[in-house]
Amino acid sequence: VHYTREAVLDSENVDMIANKAAREAEKMVQVPRYDAIRLAQSLVKKGTIGSGSSREFNWHGLGFQVGVCFSALPTHVSFLYGPLDAEYTPKERKKPERRKKQEEAESDNEEEEQPEDVDQNGKKKESDGNELSAVEKHIKVIRKTLYDRSGELRERAVDKSEEYESQLSQTVEDEKEVRKRTKKFVKENSQVNAVNCLFNPKSFTQTVENVFHYSFLVKEGYSGIKSRSLEEAKEYGGQPGPHIRPVKDDPEMKNYRQAIVSLNMKDWRDMCKAYNVEESDVPHREHGRVAKKEKKARKS
């Protein structure tokens, strides 16, 4: 067997043959069949003693009658045991000696190159082991972009909070409630729209990478994500939908949770169109492998 699919087919065939042999063996075993309901009715009919309200089942008599059967073999039963006196000696099979191919011997001597140690031209870089990988660098870029974008939105929200507080104080008399809702207003408007930040309208591949790499920030507790409802959007302004924010000692984020979402190219196009995404906050990577392939395809 040289390929994994051949080994899988062999195992399925062996399993099917074993099940077929087990069914044929069960057919050869001849055991008398009994109806459990008829047996119980007959026992009640013959084993009941007394009359009237004092009728009861004779358990002692039943135990005396069936007690002799526990040390005896059932009659009219035959099992497929095979020859009893024959001694089975398995044959010794010689282990096949496979010749090592010259290509495998050469591949063992070659030095394995890690993806992060190879540049775009296929040349190996000199690394001291302390450099960040491409994934770690991109996660760092996403985190910095989120913090910068959230800071800009927070400054705008603080400027608008005075106007919101004055309008709210006209309808709400409780000062504590006004301060609480004003603080909520600043917090809601400091959050970044996830689609505008992570969705790249130029590349579906980079969009998936952005979402996947952002999940590591959620896992480590550096950021969070929530879905803004229509009621919250009407109350505090902004667009409904998924929003992300940096987390700094937030008591609501003690228990980190993650979820699995599905995203296809149709959803990606529809969401970019719905949120009017012309350029994502996370920079587009012009010199990526996917971008190079697209350029070559356009030239051809």
Secondary structure as GFF3:
##gff-version 3
##sequence-region A 1 300
A	DSSP	alpha_helix	4	28	.	.	.	ID=ss1
A	DSSP	alpha_helix	36	47	.	.	.	ID=ss2
A	DSSP	beta_strand	48	49	.	.	.	ID=ss3
A	DSSP	three_ten_helix	52	54	.	.	.	ID=ss4
A	DSSP	beta_strand	56	57	.	.	.	ID=ss5
A	DSSP	alpha_helix	59	66	.	.	.	ID=ss6
A	DSSP	three_ten_helix	67	69	.	.	.	ID=ss7
A	DSSP	alpha_helix	102	109	.	.	.	ID=ss8
A	DSSP	three_ten_helix	115	117	.	.	.	ID=ss9
A	DSSP	alpha_helix	134	169	.	.	.	ID=ss10
A	DSSP	alpha_helix	175	189	.	.	.	ID=ss11
A	DSSP	beta_strand	192	193	.	.	.	ID=ss12
A	DSSP	alpha_helix	194	198	.	.	.	ID=ss13
A	DSSP	alpha_helix	204	220	.	.	.	ID=ss14
A	DSSP	beta_strand	223	228	.	.	.	ID=ss15
A	DSSP	alpha_helix	230	236	.	.	.	ID=ss16
A	DSSP	beta_strand	241	246	.	.	.	ID=ss17
A	DSSP	three_ten_helix	251	253	.	.	.	ID=ss18
A	DSSP	alpha_helix	265	274	.	.	.	ID=ss19
A	DSSP	alpha_helix	289	299	.	.	.	ID=ss20
###
